[in-house]
Amino acid sequence: MKLAYAVLLSLVYVVLLLGFYAVHVRFLPVDVVLYSAVQDALAALTVLVALVVALRRFLPFTGFEALLLVVVWFLGGYAFAISVPTVLDRSLSFYILEKLEQRGGGIRRDAIGQVFTEEYLPEYRLVDVRLTEQLESGTVVIEGGCVKLTAHGKRLAAASRFFRSHLLPRKRLLAGAYTDALIDPFKNSPKGRIGYECG
């Protein structure tokens, strides 16, 4: 009996989540896709929790069981936010598939880099999208025409660099060979001032 109610309420959550998401992306402004999808998950959760509270006398759950269901629903909504709209919005892998389809099903291997620099960046407005995300996240500010890290941005950059250096694969398959090139992608970058720095 409890399982049937849990499944039914979970299906209600999925319907609410997809409904909130569809209305949000179709009719309301979205600053950052991930944050918007998480807001939709929380809105659906709020409605469902209100429903559960209103129907608590008729539901077979203990308070702890109801709390566990709320946690599961939140985690499900968060997983949706990260795994579906955010991945599709950010995924270079999906872009490759879509671009191959657009170009008749195939692109020469030696032209893929050109596709990224000449088509991917402007088509997906990648610089605008990523800068907007960073501004909305509070990791950068734009002052006097310069994009600058905030204190929060510095902490995240340090944490990211640490994770990349110590916890990413050292034998990763890239273009047919195993390499550790991506644990230090700046290793071969030019040293010293380039000319585009601020200050």
FENBELPE-V274367 format. One record per residue. N is the residue number from 1. RES is the residue in one small letter. D_CENTER is the distance of its C-alpha to the mean C-alpha in Angstrom with 2 decimals. Layout:
<<N,RES,D_CENTER> <N,RES,D_CENTER>>
//
This chain:
<<1,m,36.50> <2,k,33.67> <3,l,31.48> <4,a,32.22> <5,y,31.31> <6,a,28.06> <7,v,27.08> <8,l,28.23> <9,l,26.36> <10,s,23.15> <11,l,23.69> <12,v,24.30> <13,y,20.95> <14,v,19.19> <15,v,21.33> <16,l,20.66> <17,l,16.87> <18,l,17.02> <19,g,19.69> <20,f,17.96> <21,y,14.84> <22,a,17.30> <23,v,19.38> <24,h,16.68> <25,v,15.23> <26,r,18.82> <27,f,20.80> <28,l,19.03> <29,p,17.46> <30,v,13.71> <31,d,12.92> <32,v,9.13> <33,v,7.33> <34,l,5.11> <35,y,8.54> <36,s,10.49> <37,a,9.39> <38,v,10.09> <39,q,13.28> <40,d,14.21> <41,a,13.98> <42,l,16.16> <43,a,18.48> <44,a,19.08> <45,l,19.71> <46,t,22.12> <47,v,24.06> <48,l,24.36> <49,v,25.46> <50,a,28.01> <51,l,29.22> <52,v,29.59> <53,v,31.49> <54,a,33.69> <55,l,34.49> <56,r,34.74> <57,r,38.46> <58,f,37.89> <59,l,35.08> <60,p,36.11> <61,f,33.54> <62,t,34.45> <63,g,32.57> <64,f,30.79> <65,e,29.85> <66,a,28.46> <67,l,26.40> <68,l,25.04> <69,l,24.14> <70,v,22.26> <71,v,20.28> <72,v,19.60> <73,w,18.55> <74,f,16.15> <75,l,14.59> <76,g,14.55> <77,g,12.85> <78,y,10.12> <79,a,9.87> <80,f,9.90> <81,a,7.14> <82,i,4.69> <83,s,7.22> <84,v,8.40> <85,p,7.40> <86,t,3.78> <87,v,5.59> <88,l,8.56> <89,d,7.72> <90,r,6.90> <91,s,9.17> <92,l,12.53> <93,s,13.96> <94,f,13.79> <95,y,15.15> <96,i,17.97> <97,l,18.85> <98,e,18.96> <99,k,20.96> <100,l,23.30> <101,e,23.95> <102,q,24.61> <103,r,27.05> <104,g,29.04> <105,g,27.38> <106,g,27.88> <107,i,27.58> <108,r,29.70> <109,r,28.06> <110,d,29.51> <111,a,27.92> <112,i,24.25> <113,g,23.85> <114,q,25.56> <115,v,23.23> <116,f,20.20> <117,t,22.06> <118,e,24.02> <119,e,21.90> <120,y,18.16> <121,l,18.00> <122,p,20.05> <123,e,19.00> <124,y,15.31> <125,r,16.43> <126,l,14.13> <127,v,15.95> <128,d,15.90> <129,v,12.21> <130,r,11.33> <131,l,14.38> <132,t,13.59> <133,e,10.29> <134,q,12.53> <135,l,15.36> <136,e,13.71> <137,s,12.46> <138,g,16.07> <139,t,15.74> <140,v,17.93> <141,v,20.75> <142,i,22.77> <143,e,26.47> <144,g,29.29> <145,g,27.20> <146,c,25.56> <147,v,21.93> <148,k,22.40> <149,l,20.53> <150,t,20.96> <151,a,22.06> <152,h,18.63> <153,g,17.22> <154,k,20.06> <155,r,19.35> <156,l,15.70> <157,a,17.02> <158,a,19.79> <159,a,17.73> <160,s,15.49> <161,r,18.79> <162,f,20.44> <163,f,17.90> <164,r,17.99> <165,s,21.77> <166,h,22.58> <167,l,20.08> <168,l,18.79> <169,p,21.15> <170,r,24.39> <171,k,25.35> <172,r,22.51> <173,l,23.52> <174,l,23.09> <175,a,25.33> <176,g,27.69> <177,a,28.24> <178,y,26.95> <179,t,26.12> <180,d,24.74> <181,a,23.99> <182,l,20.33> <183,i,21.21> <184,d,22.85> <185,p,21.67> <186,f,23.70> <187,k,26.89> <188,n,28.42> <189,s,27.25> <190,p,30.24> <191,k,31.57> <192,g,32.88> <193,r,32.37> <194,i,31.06> <195,g,31.95> <196,y,28.71> <197,e,28.36> <198,c,29.15> <199,g,32.24>>
//
